Amino acid sequence: MTVANIRPLLGHEGRNSVADGSDCNGAVAEEPVWGGIFVPQCGAISALFQNMPAVPEEDGMPSEKKGPTLPQDLFFRLPAAGAPILQKYLDALPVEDRYAAFEPLVRKHWKWLCQAAPYLKFPKPKPVLEGQRVNIGIWVWRLTGDGIGRVMQLVANHYARDPMANVTLFISNDQAKKIDFVLHPNVTVVRVPSIGGGGGNWPELMEEYPQDVIICPEHYLVENMRNILLLKSLGIRVIAQEHNFILCRQPFTSLAGKFAHLLPLYSCCDAITCLSRVDLYKWCKKGLRNAVFLPNPPTFVPERVTPSSHLTKNILWVGRWTRWVKRPDLAIRVFAQVYEKVPDARLIMLGEHYNSAYYLECRRLADELGVGHAVDIVGFQRDMEPYYANGAVLLSTSRVEGCPMVAIEAKAHGVPVVSTSMPWVEVLQNGCIQTPQGDEVAMVEALVDLLQNSEKRRQLGEEGRRDIRANFSDDVVFAKYDDLIRAVLIGPGAVNELCASGPPLDSETLEDTLARAIEAWGK
């Protein structure tokens, strides 16, 4: 097998089915506590806890025989010191019982195990022979109207069209009832119960739907970190996808805590993808050696869409209705000020909101500011092309992004972007006007200037289309995906070679960008 071409390596016989793995593992009994360790009532791990306090002899009955056990304070020890002890006891179990022992520990002690991962011995993946069909899996929490779900739909559909690949999409059973994005008929969808509620049985799932590599994009979910540990314990190749280094959310309360847990976990994955070179530089600076730059693929191909006519004054806002990250309320406040100077302007807001309390609050805000009649909230739309074709400018009020799909979509149509400052986001560096975080006046001025100058809109829009064609086209992005999957299937040496083959990272420029990013975030 060579690195030259992925096509001879991949193979597929189309499947079109929806599987339900909800019965793979039923509810577990309540777990007793002994010595500070939750002891699952499972015969497979009883060997780990044979050294429980002996039962006193009564009526001439002998006490229970003692045997090896995990120390009571194992998960209070440093992971580097405790991991070899845990490994010793896992190795003492029959191979077929080790997952049943490991899974409840991952459920309870996932933070400790993330840090202990580099010191554990995960099984080697099964080799993929030349000419053998490759099974590509994707674990995603949901496929409703957000960027991560959209990207995974595009990746799944890309490989589902390949005659040499099997594609399986594993989705949380809690979220499988609603899928907003259209999947290729060759994509097999498997519903996976939440590990927090008992957990899907990955060994059974991997036996029924064997996978050579699984892509895990939900970096911030506890569920995802647990699943990475469990999949690695089964010898499955894992490609983890990082969003951006500066985004810190629960369960991590600080960037230091995020790196402390994700860095050792990522080091045990077969590869990590970063959405920008700034993120790649940051992770490499922290010591990660299996990371590559891989932007999001485009939803629209610039050569196949109708470019914006730039004849309207429509301001587009696209995203999920989340108060802290996307901030649609900021878009309404900004538009109200724009409307005073450009009375024929309109704000068209697209994206899921499910009539939430926050959506209703934003709706009232538009009415209170006197622009309710000029704000059209149309919700989630599968077909976005008519809106972009009639859009004048895309407004992004996000506090933080990784590689925003909406900017890629807008620029593919020649629609310029006005965004809050995010100097680490590569897709915002061309065809976009970035305004300082927290500076509503600057954002209003940028929008008014573009709405009143159609030629400037065209010039900025064409700059964006050139950027998409050169750096974010299907050919560019999926060639990177093919290179990455090929390297992961070959082994660590090929991954290291791929990581080293990327363009050199200009530390001086990137350090400056990091400083500006942190400053912008602080504001």
Secondary structure, DSSP 8 states (H G I E B T S, - for coil): --SS-STTT-B------EEE-TTSS-------EETTEE----GGGGGGBTTS------TT--------B--TTGGGS-HHHHHHHHHHHHHTS-GGGHHHHHHHHHHHHHHHHHHHGGGS---------TT--EEEEEEES-BSSSHHHHHHHHHHHHHHTSTBEEEEEEEETTTTT-B-S---TTEEEEEE--GGGT---HHHHHHHS--SEEEE--TT-HHHHHHHHHHHHTT-EEEEE---TT---TT-SSHHHHHHHHHHHHHTSSEEEESSHHHHHHHHHTT--SEEE-----SS-GGGS------S-EEEEES---TTTT-HHHHHHHHHHHHHH-TT-EEEEES--TT-HHHHHHHHHHHHTT-GGGEEEEE--S--HHHHHT-SEEEE--S--SS-HHHHHHHHTT--EEEE--TT-GGGSSSEEEE-TT-HHHHHHHHHHHHT-HHHHHHHHHHHHHHHHHHSSHHHHHHHHHHHHHHHHH-HHHHHHHHHHS----HHHHHHHHHHHHHHHH-
